[in-house]
Amino acid sequence: MSLRTRLQSIPVDRFLLLLIGTVVLAALLPARGEVAEAFGWITYGAIALLFFLYGARLAPKAVWEGLLHWRLQSLVFLSTFALFPLIGLAVMPVAGRILPPELALGLLYLTLLPSTVQSSIAFTSIAGGNVPAALTSASVSNMLGVIVTPVLVLLLAGGAGGAFSFDAIEKIALQILAPFVAGQLLRPLIGGWLARHKPVTVVVDRGSILLVVYAAFSEGVVAGVWTSLDWQDLALVVVFAIAILAVALTATTLAARWLGFERADEIAIVFCGSKKSMATGIPMAGILFAGHAMALVVLPLMLFHQIQLFACAALAQRYARQNQAVATPSVAEAATRERASVDSAAATANP
């Protein structure tokens, strides 16, 4: 395998490169004054548009059909909004002692977020899992996350965040929940058009995240928060993120097997129950955490996002190889059956 082929096989998506470029741009040319204020309004509109499109694309019928598989959906829900927060609470006492407060808060915050949609479905499909169940789990997780995540932040991180209040819930209702409901109501009119023009949602999805990241990191640069951050802190955040993901992957796998789920359902549970959404988390952080602290709060989520892509890509390929091994008999088994067939035929021909 050539070096070029090896590099192409590494699951680093272009969006990660765009994120890195956005952070570099914010470091070199941060938004200040009136420009920063303008970016704030543009970002607000982009996020509202994003969740409007989410609502317009999500078919209520598909959600209802998926909800009928209540055991699977319940396990994914418990993993996303119960197991993960417990992991976050277990990590906080240690992280709070050795990391800056904003990074420790960011580790807790990422554990309170809903699951991803696109990558959960994609990895479930690659692994040969229950794709309809994954679609429903991820979609419902994001719908509930608009309400559940702010409540969890209020209960578990309100004191640490210092910027969260019930006003934040009102802002989320206006900026995220209201556009989502509007999208659902207008889905019969524009849902078909969006299905035929999927790049529109992709551009708004990624564009809104890049805007939020640029605004947040610009505020951090202007306020000088990056001068207190060193590479040891980043390395520790990566270690914590890997540990959180490892516990979640192990727990969801063991729980699915212990409860007797079929293999296809197990795959959907593992990929939907072990991931966290940057698409929802970064815009929501802009509302929940005011000021320059947000730049550091979302950093663990950005690192966790790439780590989960690497880990889940490898895991999906492993599931796929196992499925292929089960479906395709080994050469030795095939040869044994062929010899037995020949012996049987010979015995029949020569009684």
Residue pairs with C-beta under 8 A, 6 or more apart in sequence:
11 309
11 310
11 313
12 306
12 309
13 309
15 206
16 305
16 306
16 309
18 206
18 210
19 209
19 210
19 213
19 302
22 210
22 213
22 214
22 217
23 213
23 217
25 214
26 213
26 214
26 217
26 218
26 220
26 221
27 217
27 221
27 226
30 36
30 217
30 218
30 219
30 221
30 222
31 39
31 214
31 215
31 218
32 218
32 222
36 215
36 218
36 219
36 222
39 211
39 214
39 215
39 218
40 215
42 211
43 208
43 211
43 212
43 215
43 286
44 175
46 204
46 207
46 208
46 211
47 175
47 176
47 208
47 212
47 283
47 286
48 175
48 176
48 179
49 179
49 204
49 208
50 179
50 204
50 205
50 208
50 279
50 283
51 146
51 175
51 176
51 177
51 179
51 180
51 183
52 179
52 180
52 182
52 183
53 183
53 194
53 200
53 201
53 204
53 205
54 142
54 180
54 183
54 201
55 179
55 180
55 181
55 182
55 183
55 184
55 187
56 183
56 184
56 186
56 187
56 190
56 191
56 194
57 183
57 187
57 191
57 194
57 195
57 201
58 139
58 143
58 183
58 184
58 187
59 187
59 191
60 184
60 187
62 132
62 135
62 136
62 139
63 136
63 139
63 140
63 143
65 132
65 136
66 73
66 132
66 133
66 135
66 136
66 137
66 139
66 140
67 73
67 136
67 140
69 133
69 136
69 265
71 259
71 261
72 130
72 133
72 137
72 261
72 265
72 268
72 269
73 133
73 136
73 137
73 140
75 252
75 255
75 256
75 259
75 261
75 269
75 273
76 115
76 137
76 141
76 268
76 269
76 272
76 273
77 140
77 141
77 144
79 248
79 251
79 252
79 255
79 269
79 273
79 274
80 114
80 115
80 141
80 145
80 272
80 273
81 112
81 114
81 144
81 145
81 148
81 152
83 248
83 251
83 252
83 273
84 111
84 112
84 244
84 248
84 276
85 111
85 112
85 152
85 156
87 111
87 244
87 247
87 248
88 107
88 108
88 109
88 110
88 111
88 112
88 156
88 244
89 108
89 156
91 107
91 108
91 111
91 240
91 243
91 244
92 104
92 107
92 108
92 160
95 103
95 104
95 107
95 108
95 236
95 240
96 104
98 236
99 107
99 233
99 236
99 237
100 228
100 229
100 233
100 296
101 160
102 225
102 293
102 295
102 296
102 297
103 229
103 233
103 237
103 296
103 297
103 299
103 300
104 160
105 157
105 160
105 161
105 289
105 293
105 297
106 237
106 296
106 297
106 298
106 299
106 300
106 301
107 237
107 240
107 241
107 244
107 300
108 156
108 157
108 160
109 153
109 157
109 281
109 285
109 288
109 289
109 297
109 300
109 301
110 241
110 244
110 276
110 281
110 300
110 301
110 304
111 244
111 276
112 149
112 152
112 153
112 156
112 157
113 145
113 149
113 276
113 277
113 280
113 281
113 284
113 301
114 141
114 142
114 144
114 145
114 148
114 149
114 276
114 277
114 280
115 137
115 138
115 141
115 142
115 272
115 273
115 275
115 276
115 277
116 138
116 275
116 276
116 277
116 278
116 279
117 138
117 139
117 142
117 277
117 279
119 275
119 308
119 309
119 312
120 134
120 137
120 138
120 271
120 272
120 275
121 131
121 134
121 135
121 138
123 271
123 312
123 313
123 315
123 316
124 130
124 131
124 134
124 267
124 268
124 271
124 272
124 316
125 131
125 134
126 316
126 317
126 319
126 320
127 267
127 271
127 315
127 316
127 317
127 319
127 320
127 323
128 264
128 267
128 319
128 320
128 323
129 263
129 264
129 265
129 266
129 267
129 268
129 271
129 319
130 262
130 264
130 265
130 267
130 268
131 268
133 265
133 268
134 268
134 271
134 272
137 268
137 269
137 272
137 273
138 272
141 272
141 277
142 277
142 280
143 180
145 277
145 280
146 172
146 176
146 177
146 180
146 280
147 177
149 280
149 284
150 164
150 168
150 169
150 172
150 284
150 288
151 169
153 161
153 164
153 168
153 288
154 164
154 166
154 168
154 169
157 164
158 164
158 165
161 288
161 289
161 293
161 297
162 293
163 288
163 289
163 290
163 291
163 293
164 288
164 289
168 287
168 288
171 287
172 284
172 287
172 288
175 287
176 283
176 284
176 287
194 200
194 201
205 279
208 283
209 278
209 279
209 282
209 283
212 282
212 283
212 285
212 286
213 282
213 298
213 302
215 286
216 282
216 285
216 286
216 294
216 295
216 298
217 295
219 291
219 292
219 294
219 295
220 226
220 292
220 294
220 295
220 296
222 292
223 291
223 292
225 292
225 293
225 295
225 296
226 295
229 296
234 303
237 299
237 300
237 303
238 303
238 307
240 300
241 300
241 303
241 304
241 307
242 307
244 304
245 274
245 304
245 307
245 308
245 311
248 273
248 274
249 270
249 274
249 311
249 315
252 269
252 270
252 273
252 274
253 266
253 270
255 269
256 265
256 266
256 269
256 270
257 266
261 269
263 323
267 319
270 315
271 312
271 315
271 316
274 308
274 312
275 308
275 312
276 301
276 304
276 305
276 308
278 301
278 302
278 305
281 298
281 301
282 298
282 301
282 302
285 294
285 297
285 298
285 301
286 294
289 297
329 337
